[in-house]
């Protein structure tokens, strides 16, 4: 059984005090939900403050990025080693990092390896652009991203994949449940060739892209979809709580 994971990606939103306020608004309701894992990924500078709030909580903490070196002269970067005392998860290879900051799958591969080495669970993001989708290249693009990002990784216990079609992120234009389910099934098949059937079968694959309280059910009902990576809707306490509750009531397991 793959326990569903609902992850909040706050991106570059919230000051430290706003992050603390938002967590305080959500936490009692989130803590009352069992059967799904809930994860909050605030900006780096709020990780310490949010980790204090989550100390007695079942809600977990993740980072939105990390560099691949452990330490050294890399001004402005944060290493997986630094995060490992604070966080359980780290989002890597998000399409905004790939497109706005030029991160290639080769760089993402180094980051995934470094995260695993430091004991963090990577949430590896993959997804095709609108042009690739329209051109029928979803499978080849996503397969290449997976192969390159996971190159040389044989031990992938704890790995999470997030399938986020670029055209659906922040656009209000989510994929349909069946569309996302069939691409995620394809992703699991590719994973099986890379890390073996058993690990692929145990790996949670999330859908991300314009998920909200009105459409989460459509995704979580699908057999291959093990949760969601939620951007905009995770910045609204009541909406994020509703997403987590719906996921738990549809697919919660312990
Ligand atoms: P969105 O973002 O929910 O705002 O579309 C999802 C993501 O980028 O992880």
Boltz pocket constraint, residues with backbone or C-beta under 6 A from the ligand:
constraints:
  - pocket:
      binder: B
      contacts: [[A, 9], [A, 164], [A, 168], [A, 169], [A, 170], [A, 171], [A, 172], [A, 208], [A, 209], [A, 210], [A, 211], [A, 229], [A, 230], [A, 231], [A, 232], [A, 233]]
      max_distance: 6.0
